[in-house]
Amino acid sequence: MKQVKITWLDHMGDSAWIDQESLQELMPAKAVSIGWLIYETDLALIICSSYIEPDAGSIKEYGGWDLILKSCILDKKEI
């Protein structure tokens, strides 16, 4: 597996009341994630921060995973 650093625009939302002027000032957060590249398609990629090496007959498990839409990715570097 490759380790990657992804810079991407993160969506946001909230259920609190807010006026239109404040809403129009909101911008997506610029996020940076570092992790192991697990899977990649034309639409998205999945990274994780941790994984468990399988014993004989067991399945590899992943923790701290993120699915990131490629349309939100600003930069991707192998590290």
Sequence and secondary structure as in RCSB ss.txt:
>XXXX:A:sequence
MKQVKITWLDHMGDSAWIDQESLQELMPAKAVSIGWLIYETDLALIICSSYIEPDAGSIKEYGGWDLILKSCILD
KKEI
>XXXX:A:secstr
  EEEEEEEE     S   HHHHHT   EEEEEEEEEEEE SSEEEEEEEEE   TT   EEEEEEEEEGGGEEE
EEE 
